[in-house]
Amino acid sequence: MTTTASNTHHHLSPAFPGRAPWGTAGKLRAWQQGAIDAYVAAQPRDFLAVATPGAGKTTFALSLASYLLHNHLVQQITVVAPTEHLKTQWSDAAARVGIRLDPDYSAGPVGREYHGVAVTYAGVGVRPMLHRNRCEQRKTLVILDEIHHAGDSKSWGEACLEAFEPATRRLALTGTPFRSDTNPIPFVTYEEGNDGIRRSSADYTYGYGSALADGVVRPVIFLSYSGNMRWRTKAGDELSARLGEPMTRDAIGQAWRTALSPTGDWIPNVLRAADQRLTEVRKGIPDAGGLVIAADQDSARAYAKLLKELTGNKATVVLSDDTGSSKRIEEFSASEDRWMVAVRMVSEGVDVPRLAVGVYATTISTPLFFAQAVGRFVRSRRRGETASVFVPTIPMLLEFAGEMEVERDHVLDKPKKQSEEDPFAEEDKLLAEAEKAEDEVTEEDALPFEALESDAVFDRVLYDGAEFGMQAHPGSEEEQDYLGIPGLLEPDQVQILLQRRQARQIAHSRKKPDEEADLLELPADRRPVVSHRQLLELRKQLNTLVAAYNHQSGKPHGVIHTELRRLCGGPPSAEATAGQLTERIKKVQEWATRMR
């Protein structure tokens, strides 16, 4: 074969000077050209490309499809996408490079004017033999967009295997190859490591760190908000906690849902801060838009109402089961409107390049969803643009934010425990269960729950794995310092500016009289991300002290625990927060000292 893909494209320097128009193949980025060159050299039947959200996977795939069609290596194309909206998006992008895909295909022969079809994973799941027959009749390139979705259910994975096993070429794309479960992903190679664990193996990887260095994606500034939450459980108990302090999984979930309740003060204050941030960003990016990712439709409508009251402008609301959703996304993308509120539709793949400010107002706690959600804001159009994402101070989310540049693979096997007596086994199980959460309402979520009260406190800024800032009330001078960071900055300038802001805050705090310090004024780097394991250690410490006091006083364990609850307040130990457990530890230590 004499023709190569690189003949028709420019060779670009690694630091790409400008963004190629989305969905066009005339202007390739360095990574896209590199991936195509690797493909052309190997001519593989299966190829897995892992590229960070916003890097331009679609442009790469369509350039490669054009090359394969031009050289008669394939005769037709099938694109498999996660959603109906993305089918249309693929079809529109392909049309711009002369490839015609039918996004409405359901059965029968494809029109002669088309080069192929765009379908969903769900559609393949319903009629796998239809697509298998098409692959058997003509040489077919199958593009599997966000291939991890083929592992969403066993039936989808089996359908993809059955439908596309005869395909001439298969190109798998993903921005997030890792999954929270161990369902194998079709047509993905797994290699066993020294630890005996099988992990997915990509043929070409372009991570967020590389894309950031090349100026292909924006740097992301995470602004975290804490606050005090109060709620009533299904048993009628009133509980309270502060976001970010160690507590049980159930308590974290309830405190989180309380923060996101439209009836409290947390979400209105965070939306107000996010809108102020958007105003600042629009000074450098005049058409910058904001997106609130909501947990459910009722919340989405309530947030849109709050934004209308805050800004005086109507927000675009996108609901996943609404037939007009795709059109509303397109209209918002082409406009200069400030805010869009969505439940799920814009969490993955949907391209609205002007989105620069986000609010993570959902309780979905999987790393995959978080990465895809943040991916909506990182698409860069010119150097210097920054993205800002507002999150609640939930330990899991802060860990995800701190690991933005970590490249992950899909793990097919569960790591084996070194010992059956692993002290963290119970907590690991809880964490694993938490990561399985999806956006559907679970049986637990459906139980009676009432959010009573919430407030918001600016907590910290996370950027490039580091933390900055000191806690401050909404509207305070300290909060405004961070909301007012310019929207056009190079990555190293962001780091320097955040360091200066924190140093200024610390110096200002030292001059204040103690009585004016109404918040815990610790720099962010001294406020650790708390974990379930810390909470487990506190419970173990309390139980050890109670056992010792049992021997010392002769009182039964249950009586001691009941007396501690009566004096210190709060629920049983299994549901108590870190602060409540610490108070009980101090109290039992005090009792033991008196008896000596």
MOFEN-V322445 format. One record per run of one state. SS is the DSSP state (@ for helix, = for strand, . for the rest). FROM is the first residue (numbers start at 1). TO is the last residue. Records with the same first field share a line. If there is no record, write none. Layout:
SS: FROM-TO  FROM-TO
//
This chain:
.: 1-4  9-29  43-45  52-56  71-75  82-83  96-100  103-115  127-127  138-139  145-146  152-153  165-168  175-188  193-197  202-203  207-207  214-216  218-218  227-227  233-237  243-248  261-265  282-288  295-296  312-315  319-324  335-338  343-354  362-366  375-378  380-384  393-394  403-410  412-424  436-449  455-456  464-465  469-469  471-471  474-476  484-487  489-490  511-513  517-522  527-531  554-556  569-572  576-577  596-596
@: 5-8  30-42  57-70  84-95  121-126  128-137  147-151  154-164  208-213  249-260  266-281  297-311  325-334  367-374  395-402  425-435  477-483  491-510  514-516  524-526  532-553  557-568  573-575  578-595
=: 46-51  76-81  101-102  116-120  140-144  169-174  189-192  198-201  204-206  217-217  219-226  228-232  238-242  289-294  316-318  339-342  355-361  379-379  385-392  411-411  450-454  457-463  466-468  470-470  472-473  488-488  523-523
//
